[in-house]
Amino acid sequence: MKFTILTLGLIVGNAISSSIAIPLVARQESQNTTETTTDLNDKQVLIHSGDDFCLFLPPQPGLEVAPHEKDGIPFCSSANEVPGATQFPDGFITVAHYEKNETYEQVTGYFDRTKYNLLESDGGGQYDNHGNGKPTGASCVGYNYFVTMIEPSDNRFCIRCCQKNEDCPTGRSEYGCLRIIPGDYSGGENDTSTTTSPQQNVTSTTSDQQQQNNDETTTQQGGSSNNENIPHDDIVATQSLEQPSNSEWEAPSVDRAFDALPSAIKYLETELNNGTSLDEIQNHWTNFLNILASQFPESSENINNMQDVTADFDKKEDWEELITIIKNDTAKQETAPVESSSTHQDQASW
């Protein structure tokens, strides 16, 4: 972790002096070389249609999803569609809705958890290629990003593969499929809604296993739906992903992305002192950086680098050291002499 924190210092320090970025570039080149030699061991998913796609599942039947996000294995409509893939158990996928537009493809639907002995009490987990990936080295064939969720308690799944990072949000996994990957969720056993946040310019097909009229809404009892019968997740499904559960984590109005970091550090300190869980802190931090990257696209590379480094923080000490590094870099910038406007711009490039 010490080397990781050192790298983080270089990333943050890039806003202070462009010369510090040289070791970071060298390390990235070294990383790329290493990744090239390990690609054969990386795990993949793919999407071709509603009848031809892959998902990650726990490595053995009966295991919970979240504790095995890093060692998930690919299951596909046909065996060996990607290296090491196993065919879905017979009858596992019950409903699959396929959608595609210019920048992403997705499949949303339902499965039968009993076919892989998944637990009814398991709220599920998320696989994605954020940071080192979950599982490690994971990717989607033909795309830059992906996010997929398996929710055994609701027999629900979703997967989206994207060319653009913003189309595959990974920071709020507890929101579940209905909010992270809006789409067609009709046809489930307890179907209470059809689509969430319909997309424009989308080509959509439905699996032949269950054809549903997307204009109809049913409840578990078979009557017409209303808000008091709709689960909370369905009601909030179309709300903006940019609203963190703690409103204080919204990115402040600043001229540069780097200037927003001191505010985030204050929130980090508060949550650490209040005993907020590390998972929740990670979610808040990732969501904050995602918003920041969308507000400052010219700085997205630096922000994504920071996101990659902090993705695996699993100790309170990691966050405390992050706070110290950013505080020190901020102090250096505040005390640095300003020789000219051009010099100042070079010192704080993002």
C-alpha positions, -999 to 999 in steps of 0.1 A, spaced: 0 0 0 29 24 6 38 22 -31 2 28 -40 0 58 -18 32 72 -32 17 69 -67 -14 87 -54 9 115 -42 23 118 -78 -12 120 -92 -23 147 -68 10 164 -71 5 166 -109 -17 196 -101 12 213 -84 41 207 -109 40 191 -143 75 177 -137 62 153 -110 41 136 -136 71 119 -153 74 91 -128 37 84 -131 39 81 -169 68 57 -165 48 36 -140 18 36 -164 40 24 -193 53 -4 -170 18 -13 -160 7 -15 -197 36 -39 -204 26 -61 -175 -10 -61 -185 -1 -72 -220 16 -103 -206 -14 -112 -183 -43 -106 -207 -46 -143 -213 -55 -148 -176 -80 -120 -175 -117 -128 -174 -142 -115 -199 -179 -111 -206 -196 -102 -239 -230 -92 -253 -242 -102 -287 -280 -104 -281 -307 -113 -256 -300 -149 -264 -262 -147 -266 -244 -130 -237 -223 -136 -206 -224 -128 -169 -201 -132 -139 -213 -155 -111 -196 -168 -79 -171 -195 -86 -192 -222 -69 -230 -228 -65 -244 -216 -32 -219 -188 -26 -230 -152 -19 -222 -128 -47 -206 -98 -29 -179 -117 -10 -168 -133 -43 -168 -103 -66 -130 -105 -71 -131 -142 -80 -162 -144 -101 -162 -166 -132 -178 -161 -166 -210 -180 -175 -224 -176 -211 -253 -187 -233 -228 -212 -248 -197 -227 -233 -163 -212 -241 -177 -180 -258 -150 -163 -238 -119 -181 -223 -128 -204 -195 -166 -197 -197 -192 -222 -185 -226 -225 -200 -255 -211 -179 -272 -239 -160 -302 -252 -178 -332 -229 -171 -311 -203 -153 -319 -173 -175 -357 -169 -175 -361 -134 -191 -336 -114 -211 -343 -79 -227 -316 -67 -251 -309 -30 -259 -282 -13 -280 -274 22 -290 -243 40 -304 -222 38 -272 -234 7 -252 -252 -26 -253 -271 -41 -224 -292 -70 -213 -316 -68 -184 -338 -95 -170 -343 -123 -145 -329 -157 -136 -338 -187 -115 -315 -186 -85 -323 -223 -76 -305 -234 -108 -272 -223 -92 -282 -227 -56 -280 -189 -50 -295 -177 -17 -328 -160 -15 -314 -139 13 -285 -126 -9 -290 -90 -19 -263 -95 -46 -232 -78 -58 -216 -60 -86 -189 -69 -111 -171 -42 -132 -137 -32 -146 -133 -2 -123 -98 -1 -108 -82 -35 -110 -116 -50 -119 -140 -73 -101 -131 -100 -109 -95 -89 -112 -86 -80 -148 -122 -82 -160 -134 -67 -193 -162 -68 -218 -152 -79 -253 -153 -49 -277 -159 -23 -251 -139 0 -228 -161 -4 -197 -187 -27 -182 -209 -31 -151 -231 -60 -142 -251 -69 -111 -265 -102 -99 -294 -99 -73 -304 -134 -61 -330 -120 -37 -350 -106 -66 -338 -131 -92 -327 -101 -112 -296 -94 -133 -283 -67 -156 -252 -61 -176 -241 -31 -197 -209 -28 -218 -200 8 -227 -175 28 -248 -179 58 -224 -172 57 -187 -202 78 -179 -226 52 -194 -213 25 -169 -215 41 -135 -200 19 -108 -201 41 -76 -235 32 -62 -238 -5 -63 -264 -6 -35 -289 12 -58 -291 -21 -78 -300 -28 -114 -331 -6 -116 -311 26 -111 -276 17 -123 -288 2 -156 -322 16 -165 -340 -6 -190 -367 -32 -195 -374 -52 -164 -407 -67 -173 -415 -104 -171 -402 -111 -136 -419 -134 -111 -431 -104 -90 -432 -80 -119 -444 -45 -107 -429 -24 -135 -420 -26 -171 -392 -1 -180 -371 23 -160 -359 55 -176 -364 46 -213 -334 53 -235 -335 73 -268 -323 58 -301 -322 23 -286 -328 -10 -305 -346 -34 -282 -355 -71 -285 -371 -94 -259 -362 -130 -253 -387 -156 -267 -388 -172 -233 -414 -146 -220 -431 -120 -242 -447 -92 -222 -467 -61 -233 -445 -32 -222 -475 -10 -220 -491 -30 -192 -481 -29 -155 -490 -57 -131 -486 -63 -94 -479 -95 -75 -516 -98 -69 -524 -92 -106 -541 -58 -102 -532 -24 -116 -501 -8 -100 -499 22 -78 -470 37 -58 -481 20 -26 -476 -14 -42 -444 -6 -60 -411 -14 -42 -390 15 -32 -363 6 -57 -388 9 -86 -401 43 -74 -366 58 -73 -354 40 -104 -354 70 -127 -338 94 -102 -305 109 -111 -274 88 -103 -256 120 -95 -274 124 -62 -253 108 -35 -270 96 -3 -252 123 16 -258 156 -2 -227 171 13 -207 150 -11 -219 170 -41 -189 186 -59 -187 223 -51 -187 250 -77 -151 256 -85 -129 266 -115 -107 235 -115 -112 199 -105 -83 200 -80 -100 228 -61 -129 205 -52 -107 180 -34 -104 200 -1 -142 198 3 -141 161 -3 -114 157 23 -136 174 49 -164 149 42 -139 120 44 -127 132 78 -162 136 91 -173 101 80 -142 85 93 -147 102 127 -184 92 127 -175 55 121 -191 54 86 -185 20 70 -155 18 46 -178 5 18 -201 36 22 -171 59 22 -158 42 -10 -192 47 -26 -193 83 -17 -158 90 -29 -163 72 -62 -195 90 -68 -178 123 -60 -151 116 -85 -175 105 -112 -194 138 -108 -161 157 -109 -150 139 -141 -183 148 -158 -179 185 -147 -143 187 -158 -139 164 -188 -105 180 -196 -92 166 -162 -109 132 -165 -76 114 -170 -62 127 -137 -94 120 -119 -97 85 -133 -61 78 -123 -69 88 -87 -101 67 -89 -80 36 -100 -55 41 -71 -82 44 -44 -105 17 -57 -90 -10 -35 -87 11 -2 -99 -13 25 -84 2 56 -91 33 76 -54 41 74 -55 42 36 -81 70 37 -62 88 64 -31 88 43 -50 101 13 -63 130 35 -28 138 45 -14 137 10 -41 160 -4 -38 184 25 -1 187 20 -4 192 -18 -31 218 -12 -9 236 13 20 236 -12 -2 252 -38 -15 279 -14 20 289 -3 37 286 -37 48 320 -50 30 332 -81 55 345 -106 31 351 -134 -4 340 -145 11 314 -169 33 300 -141 2 296 -119 -17 278 -146 12 254 -150 12 247 -113 -24 237 -111 -33 221 -144 -65 203 -132 
